[in-house]
């Protein structure tokens, strides 16, 4: 097997070497997961629930360890990393209630009774991205395990360390061998094998739209289920009747959180023309006030580095190619992969910085005249994942929320993801929904049984 050098994006220094699974190791892990499935699905609902709660408790006892690991591996701020580790715990706790509540139905029929069952699929392959390694691990793993499936999970090559540790904690909590297997490896090897191996009955992928399309096409050969959470170019729509101070103060955190490496990032800001100048002035104050510091040394850091040199170069290319850079914040004098939080002014919807997912700390701002134009501009995108609407008019908020083609919207806030509410996108932002009360059913087949009198 080959190894991969994990790098600290804050300092560009090597952290450790991680062994990468080859095809034979991947096949062996999938086969072990398939063998474990027979006994895992037979575990009583109450016992499966207890094991998931035990898993959550062990994660909770290691939140600080996991957070410190993520700060070093992914360059996340300490506050974000603590939240992310806590999100793993919370997802496991939330879905620990599912095994005892995965109800079927009794449907009235003539001549007997008709009942339905939610049967687990089998082995589920989960492919996790590098931008949020811990939460996205949990969003797929927790409901899949709760529904009685076993999981093989591939972390991103860049950020495998917390996934490896969480896999160890699962065994410590008492999950049987083969129920959750973490397989560090390359996408064309491990990820591709999840798509082609006949024993993997569902693939959950979070990442680029380009790769998501390849997975969807490959899964068609075996009519394999997929859940895809892909790209985004979300709009933050600010009307002139909004609380402009609140809208401007919160806008940087809606796009620069995690250094903009977030598919939900509100990377297009639409501002009603009559409020445009005031909003920009307030936005500049907020952006320049952001605390962009070494996340491992400053617990109050609000933004860290990008994940890699390649990502840094890609994002900087959008800044260099922008028609008008309005202002930017500061970055520390460190050798890592830093790009300052940057605001550009867009004048044409064809500009790459306006249309394409930058996936970095760059936001484009454009004025609009009325409600209809705001909705049209927001919808002029191949994506439809998230977004925000700032207005004091409740009727307008509802009209715009219904008009914007996006799976997750917030009014007068930027909250988009809660583990107890559904999450997913429209158009090329994805397929299916994660999280919320119905997520375990997405890892089951509905079986209908008629019993004659």
N, C-alpha and C positions, 0 to 999 in steps of 0.2 A: 504494500500500500504506500501511496505517496503521503507527504505531509504538506501543510499549509502554514505559512508564517502569519500569525495574527499581529496586527500593528495597532498601536495606540494612536488614534487620529489627532489627539491633542498635541503630541510631541513628535509623531512620525517614527517612534521607536518600536522595535519588535517587543512583543509581550511574551509569546510562547509559540510552540509548534503544535499543531493539531493533526492527528492522523485522519486521512480522508478515506472513506469507504470506497472500495472498488465494486465492480459489478457482482462478483461472487459474494462479497460480504453483504451487499444489498439484497441479493436473492435469498441468502441465508436468513437475514433478519426478517424479510417478508414472510418466509416460510415458518419461522418461529412465531411470528405474530398470528399467522393463520392457525397454527396449532393451539396457541393460547386462546384464540377466539372461542373455541368450543366450550372451554370451561368458564371463561369470563362471562359469556352471555348467560350461562346457567347460574351464575352467582345470584343469590336472592336480591331483590330490589333494596331491601334494608341493609344488607351487608355491602352491596356496591356503594350505597349512599355513605355508609360509615367509612369505607376506604377513601372515598373522595374527600370527606371531611378531615380524615387523618392526613391526607396529602396536603390539604389546605393548611392545616396546623403546622406541618413541618416547613412548608414554604414560609409561613408567617414567622417562624422562629429564625429564618435565615434571610429576612428581608434586607437587612443591612449588608450582609455578605453579597447577596445578589446585586444590590444597588451599586456597591463599590466595584464589582466585577463589570457591570454595564458601563459605568463611568469610564473605566479604563479601556474596555473593548470597543464601545460605540461612541465615546465622546459626549454622552448625554450629561446634562446637569444633574447634580445629586438629587435635587427635588424631583425632577422628572423620573429618575431611575428608581427612587423610592416608591413613587406612585405606580410605576410599571410593575415592580415586584409585588406590590400590594394588589394590583389588578389580577395577577395570576392567582393569588390567594382568594380574592373575592369571586372570581369566575368559578373556581373549584367549589367554593362554598355554595354559590348560587345554584350551580347545576347538580350539586349533591342532592338537592331536593327532587330532581327530575326522575330518577329510577322508580320512585314510589308514586309518581304522578303521570307516568307516560300512558295515559288512558286511551283505550280503544273506544268504540261506540257500539251500542245495540240499536239496530235499524229495524223498524217495523216492516215485516214481510208477511206474505200469506203462506200458511202451511208449515211454519216452523219459526226459528229465530235466526237472525243474521247478526254476526258480531265481527268487529275488526280488531286487528292486532298491529302494533308497530314493531316489526321485526328488525333487528340490527342488520347492517349491511355486511359486516365482516371486517376486513382490514381497510383502514382509512389512511391514505398518504397525505401528509400535511407539509407543505413547502412554505417556509417562513422567510420573510425578507429581512434585510439588514437594518431597516429604519426603526422598527419597533420589535426587537427580537422576543421580548417576554410577553407582552400583551397578546400579540397575534398567535404565539404558541398556545396560549390559554384559550383564545376564542374558538379555536378548532378542537383542541384536545379535550377540554372539559365536557362539552356537550356530546362529543363522539364517545368518550368513555362512559358517560352517564347512560347513553342509549344502548350500551352493551357491545360496542365495537372495540377492537384493538387498534392502536395507532403506531405507525412508523412516521417519524418526523425528521425532515431535513432542514437544519438551520442554514442561513446564508453563510457562504464561505468566509465572508468578512467578520461575522459576529456569531461564532458558535458557542462561546464560553458559558453564557447563562443557560442555554438550552442543555448543554452537557450536564451542568450542575443540577438543573431541575430534573433531568432524567435520573440522576443519582438519588435525589430526594424522593422521587416516586417510589423507588425500591425501598428506601429507608422507611417510608410511610406504610409499607406493606403491600403495595401493588404487586401482583404476581409477575414473574419473569415473562417477557414477551408482550405484556399488555401495553406498555409504552416504551418504544425504542427510539433513541435519538441517534441519527445517522449523519454525522458531518460528511460532506462530500460535494462534488461538483454537480451543478445543475444538469449538464448533459449526461452524467453518469447516474447519480442517485435519483434526481428529479425525473429524468426521462424514464427510468425504470419503474417509477410509481405509475407512470402513464401506460406503459406497455405490459407490465406484469399482470397476468389474468387474476391473481389472487387479491390484488388491490382493487376494491370495488368503488372507491370514491377518492378523488383528489381535490384537496383544498389548496388553492394557490393565492398568495398575495404578492403582487409585484407589478411589473410593467405590462401594459396592454399588449405589446408585441409578443411577449412570452406567453401571456394568457391565451392569446389566439392559437398559438402553437399547441398548447396543452389541450385546449378545447377540440382542436382538429384531431389530435392524437387519440383523445379519449373516445372519439366517435367510433373508432375501429371495434371496440369492445362494448359500445353503448355504455360507457362508464360515466357515472355521475361526476359532476364538477361543481364546486363553488369557487367563483373568481372574484377577487377584490383587486381592481386594477387602478388605472391612473385617474387623475383628477385635475381640474383647472377651475376651482370653485370661485364663485363670485361673492363679494361682500358688498351689498347694495345699501347705500346710505342716502336717505331722503332728507330734504331740507327741514322737515319738521322733527327730525330725530334729536336726541340729546347728543349734540356734536362733540362735546367734551368727552363723554363716555365712549362714543363710537371711535373717536380718534385715539383715545388712550388704550383701548382694547385691541385695535386693529393690528399693531405689530405682533402681538402674541398669537393672533390667529394665523399668521403666516410665517413668522420667524421662530416659533417654537420648534425645537429639535432642528434648528438651523434650516428650517424650511423643508426638511426631508420628511414630508407628511403628505399623503395622498389627499387629505382633507384640507390642506392649506388654502386659505382664502387668498389666492395669489393674484386675483383681479379685484380691484376696488372700484366700484362704480359710484360716483358721487353726483347728486343732483347739482346742476350747474350753478344755481343760486347759492349753494353752500360750499362750492368747490374750493374757493380761496381760503375760507376760514378753516375748512377741514384740513387742507394741506398744511397750513401753518401749525395747527394743533398736532398733526401727524408728525411733522418734523421734530417737534419738541419731544414727543413720545419715543421716536426712533433713536434720536441722539441720546436719550436718557436710558436706553437699554444697557444692562450690565452684561457685557460680552467678555468673559474672563475664563481662565483655566478652570474647567469644571471639577477637576480633581483636587484643586487647592482652595477654591472659593465656593463655599456651600450656598452662597447667594447668587451665584452665576445664573443668568437668564438665557444665555445662548452659548453653545459650544461650537466646535469645528464641524466641518463636513466629514463624511466617513472615510474618504480616500483622496489621493492625489488626482485620480481620474475624475472623480466627482467635482473636486475643486476646479479643475480646468474646464469642465463642461459648464458649470455654473458661471464662472468668470467670463466665459465666452458670450453668454447672454447679456451680461452687464456691458462688456466691451462693444457688443453689437447693438445696444439699445440706442434709439434716436436721441433721447433726452434723459439723462440721469439727474433727478431733482436733488437728492441728498442721500447721505449714507451715514451709518454709525461707525464705531471704531472696533478694531480687533486687537488682541494682545500681540506683542512681539514674540511670537513663538514659532517654532519650525513646523508646526502641524498644518492641517488642511483648512485654513481659515478664509472666509469671505465675509465682509461686513454686511450687516443688514442694510439693504439698498432699496430705494424707491425710485422707479422710473415713471415717466409720463408717457402714456401711449396716445397716439393720434390716429391710428389706423388699426382696425381689427385684424389685418393681415400680418402685423408685426409678429415675429416669432416669440418674443417675450410675452406677448398678449395671448397667443394661441396655444403655445406648447407648454407642457409640464416641465418647468425649470427644475424642480425638486431641490431648491436651495433658497437662501434668504434674500429673495428678490421679489418685489411686488410691483405690479403695474397699475397705474391709476388713470381713469378716463371719466370725463363728465357725461351726463345724460340730461335730457330735458324733461321727460315725463315718465309716468309709470309704465306705459306701453313700451317705450324705448328701453327702459331698464330691464324689463323681462326679456325683450328680444335680444339685447346684448348678452345677458346672462345665459340665454339658451343657445347662443351662437358658438357652440363648442361640441366636439365629439364626445365630451365627458359630461357626467352628471352625478357627482358623488355627494358633495356637501354644499354649504353656503350659509350666508347670514343676511338678515334684513333688519335695518335700523329705521324705525319710524314710531311715532306716538299714535298713529292712526290704526286702530285694531282692524278695521275693515280693509284698509290697504294691506296690512300685514298678511291677512288671510288670503286676499286676492293674489298677491304676489307669490306667497308660499304655494298656492295651488297652481300658479302659472309657471313657476320655475321648474324645469325638468331636472330634478335632483332627488336623490334618495334620502337625504338627511339635511334638514334646514333648522336654523335657530333664529328666533326673533329677539332683537335687542340683546344678543349674546352670541357666543361662538361655540357653545356646547354642541357636540355632534355625536359623541360615542359614550354610551352608558351600557354596562354589560347586561342590564335588564330590559333594554329596548332594542329593536331590530336595527341592523346596520347593513347597508349595501348601496349599490349605485344604479343609475339609469344609463342607457346607451352603452358606450364603450368603457364605462367605469366598472362594469362587472356583471355578474350573473349570480342570482341567489342572494340570500340574506344570512348574516351571522348574528349572533347574540340574541337577546330577548327570550321570552318564554317559549317560543316555538323552535328554537335552534336544535334541540335534540331530535325533533321529527325529521329534520333535514338529513339525519344520519340513519334513517330507517326506511323500510319499505312497508307500505300498508297492505296487510293481508286480510282478505275478506273470507269469512267462513259462514256457510249456511248449514243449519242443522234442521233436518226435517222432523216434524212431529211423528 
